[in-house]
Amino acid sequence: MPLTDKAATRSLCLGLALAQAQAFATTELDACLLTALKSADANTRVQQIRAACLTNKPAPEPKLTSEITAELNQGSKDTELAQISRTDTAAANGMISSRLIAERTTAFDPFVITPHKMNYLLPASITDNVNTEVYQGVDAWSENLTNTEAKFQLSIKVPLNREDLFIQNDGLFFGFTLQSWWQVYSDNISKPFRETNYQPEVFYLAPLNWHPAGGNTGFALGLEHQSNGRSQLLSRSWNRLYLNFLYEKDNFALSFRPWWRLPESKKQNPLDSDGDDNPDINDYMGHFELALVYKWSDYEWTSQIRENFARHHGALELGFTFPLWGKLRGYAQYSLGYGESLIDYNHSQQRFGLGIALTDVL
């Protein structure tokens, strides 16, 4: 069977290293390299073999090939990233684990950006009730806002560990998500970005050894900040500590994420720079989020629900992605309720958008 370019390159490197080891096999290190190179396949990296031999303790005879291979395999496990399936169970990987496993190959590549949440652009996002009241008396262009605007989201994450921290396949991550609403269709104003939300977070992800109905479970514990970067009367922000329970089975995934808002001091004056910008935000944003994802063929359905049962305020978001061409996917999004953005946390509206997605949820 013909080798791929990548395999051929590895084979060439192994061949050159083998020739060098044969010429200079005068030390125990060289003997170890020679033994390992003779039995290595095209997928074995030269630096892996050398690292394994360098860590071997002095011995009267070179290690057996099986021993060196075992050490190489153990070395590859040391660089695994988090997932929510475990290798000590028979449960099959679901959508969450499959995505995390795929991300490992490029997680530490400096030329690759790893997505966190969805990345999308909706050139047309139409609302039945744009929030003009909040801008009155602050921005002169509030009455010129249109019900149709563009919306986009950019979201990335970075792994902060190469080796397991506490248990097998756990991991620590930094994530950053940006959402923006752009009044690109307004005529009488200079097409401003009406609202932009910034959301940095740090979270710990780990699997659980619990497999209800033959699926996998895991959890994420995180701390996140969310703000709109505005000042005084238009400033909105909050900090949350959350616990996210994850479940996957085949093409279905579920996320249940309750949170606790970190308390802030009360403002003495609305124009103060310090203090709570939105003390009643929990009344509208709720105390938890339930998300469901289902994938069939090349189509993905998503739903998110937030609710405050005491105040009966919350929100619903439905999404659907479908193939277009290449890496681009079509994306339809519908939302209803409070908190579509931070500036609208206490404003109810119904919205529908259509555009493209660069990455799915899973």
Buried (B, 14 or more C-beta within 10 A) or exposed (E): EEEEEEBEEBBEBBEEBBEBBEEEBEEBBBBBBBBBBEEBEBEBBBEBBBEBBEEBEEEEEBBEEEBBBEBBEEBEEEEBBBBBBBEEEEBBBBBBBBBBBEBBEEBEEEEEEBBBBBBBBBBBBBBEEBBBEBBEEEBEBBEBBBEBBBBBBBBBBBBEBEEBEEEBBBBBBBBBBBBBBBBBBBEEBEBBEBBBBBBBBBBBBBBBEEBEEEBBBBBBEBBBBBBBEBEEEBBBBBBBEBBBBBBBBEBBBBBBBBBEBEEBEEBEEEEEEEBBBBBEBBBBBBBBBBBBBBBEEEBBBBBBBBBBEEEEBBBBBBBBBEEEEEEEBBBBBBBBBBBBBBBBBBBBBBBBBBBBBBBBBB
